Amino acid sequence: MLCVVTGSLSGQSINIANDSFESPRIPAGFPALTTVDGWQKNPAPPPQFGITADQWDQMAGIFPNPPEGQPRHLTNADGTQVSYLFAIPGVGINQVVPATYTPGMSYSLQVAVRGGGALTTGTQLQIGLFYVDGANAVPVTGTVITAADDTAAWSTLKDYSVSLTGVKSGDAWLGRPIGVSLTSISQNGGPGIAYWELDRVRLAAVPEPSTWALGGAGAIALGLITRRRLLN
């Protein structure tokens, strides 16, 4: 019984729709699609950087992982498609998952990332958690990823993570829907098309140690009561 209860307190994955960007399926011969099922695109800002509102939709989407042996092939992509975000401030995608921030729980978001095109050193991407308050998405925490000299030359995606430790009573996000965001936050430093490649978005909830202890104590007490009854 203790094993069963303890198992229920272990970390659990929270479902993220289209977490490896396999939908919709890109038709053969198409270089990319701007539709990303399960995700919302960040709203277009006022015209900037020469990009019109009509062009904004093209700044995020999905594209096929090139076949093995081809340039830019990702050796560790999950499936055959990945997402792209142009390295322009505000370009991003987000979604609200089917879970709420729960007291006593910590949350960990992981995303696999690589740079592409003419991405230059210092360009930044943020992965983050937010909560929904009415019609507003309110940031909770985030991790900034800064491109290095070789980021656009990697042959693999690298995992980055952001954590939220110990949801408590009194936190503004307590009981609110959990949101996940992936957003370019700085302008690329050089000419040419620059973008981020993303895949394998994962979100997990893990009980705080005090929750483990409470659950374990309860299981032990229940086990003792059951044993006493059996002995009687």
N, C-alpha and C positions, 0 to 999 in steps of 0.2 A: 504493500500500500504506500509506503514511504517513497518507493521508486516511482510509482505512478504519479503521485502528487508532485514530487520533485521534477519529474519529466515535464509536467504541465507548466512548471514555472521557468523552464529553460527558454532561451531566446527563440523567437518565432518570426518567420518571414511574413511580411505584409505584402499583399498582392499589389503589383504595379502593372497596369495595363500596357501591353506592347513594350515590355521592359528591354527587349533586345532589337526593337525596331524592325520586326519582320513583317509588319502589316502597314499599309497594303503591299501586296507583292508587286515589285517593279517589273513591268513587262520587258521581255527580251529586247535588247537593243536600245532601251531607254537609259540615259546616263544618270537620271535622278528623278525623284518625285518631290513635290512640295507638300504633299499631304502626309501627316504623321498620325495614324490612328491612335486614339486614347489620350492624346496630348493636345493642349491648347498652346497657341503661339502668343508670345508677348504682344501687346497692342503696339501698333505703329506710333512712334513719336512724331512730333512736328518734323517736316522735311529737314534732313541734315545729311552731311557728307555726300550730297548729290543724289540721295536715294529718295524716290517719291513713295507715297503711300501704296501705290499699285505695285511697286517693286519690292516692298518690304516683305511680302509673303514668300518671295523666293529666297530669302536670306536664311531660312531653316527648312530642313526636309530630310530625306533619306536617300541613300545611294547604295549600289551593290558593291560588296567587297570584291575587288578584282581577283580573278582566278589565281591559284598558286603558280608562282613563277613569273607573274606579271608585276610590273612596278606598282608600288603602293599596296601590295597585298598584305592584309593583316593576318598574321599567323594564329592569333588567339581570339578572333571575333566569334561571337555566339550566333550561329546561323550564317546567313549569306548577305545580310544587309546591316548597315550602321547609319547613325544619324549624323547630320552635319549642321553646324552653326557658323555663319560668317563671323569673322572677328571684328564686329562692329558693336559699339555699346548699345545694350538693350535688346539685341537679337537673342531670343531664347524660347524655350518651351517649358511648360509646367503641367502638372496634373494634381488633382486632389484624390487621394487614395481612400479606400473604404475602411477607414479607421480613424479614431480620435486620440488625442493625447491623453494618456491615462496616468493617474497618480502612481508613483512608485516605479514607473517604467522609464528606461533610457532608450534612445533611438539612435541607430547608426545607418547612414546613407552611404552607399558605395557606388561609384561610377567609373567605368573604364574609359580612358581618354588618350587621344593622340592629336598632335597638331598636323595641319596640312597646308599645301600650297606655299605661299610666300610668308608664312607666319614668322614673325621676328621675335627676338629675345625681349622679354618683358611684357608681352601681350598677355592679358589676363582673362580667365574664365572663372565663374563662381558656381559651385554646386551648393544648394541650400535647402533648408526646411522652412516652411511658413505655416501659418494657420489662417483659416477663413473666418472673417468676422463680417457677416452680412455679405455685401458685394465686394469687400476688400480682402486682398491677400496681404497679410502682415508678416514680415520676415521674423524668424525666430533665431536662426543661426546659419552660418555658412562657412565654406572653405574656399579660399581664393587660390587658383592654380595659375602659376606664372610660367610662361614658356621659357625654356632654356635654349641654348645655342643649337642643340640637336633635336629639339622636340618634334620638328617636322620630318626628321629623318628616321624616327623609330620604325621598326618593323612590327612592333607589338603595341597593343593598348596597355596602358598602365593604370592600376587602380588608385583612386583617390577617395577619401572619405571625409564625412563630417558627422560629428556626434552631438547629441543633446543628452546631458546627464541629469537623471532624476527629476522627472516632472513632479512638482509640489503643489499643494493647495495654495492658492493665491497667485499662481502663475497665470498670466493673461491667456495663455494657450490651453489651459486645462479644459478638457472636454470638447475642444474645438476640432474640426476636421483637419487632418494632416495633409499638407501640401509639399510637393517636391518641385524644385526649380533648377534649371540648367541655363545659365545666362552668360553671354559675353559681356564683359564690363569695361573693356578698354579698346581703343582704336589701335589697329595694327600699326607698327612703326615704320613700315616700308611700303613701296608700291606693289601692285599685283594683288591677285585674289588670295586671301588668307582665311582659314577656317579651322574649326575644331571638329574632330571626329569623336563620337560617343557611342557607347554600347554597354550592355550588361548593367542596367540600373537596378540596384538592390536596396531594400529597406528592411531592417529588422528591429524588433522590440525586445528588450532584455530587462528582466526584473532587477531592481536594485538589491544589494545584499540584504537589506532589512526585510524585503519581501520574501527572499529565499528563506531567511531565518524564521519568519512568521509561518510560512507555509510548512517548513520542516517541523516546527514545534507542533503545529496543528495535526500533522500527519502522525507524529509520534503519539500524541495524546489519543487520537482516534484509534491507533493501533493498540494501545494499552487497554482502552475500554473494550475493544473487540476481544482481546485476549482474555480479559477478566470474565467476560460473558461466556466465552467458550470453556473456561476452566470451571465456572459455576454450573 
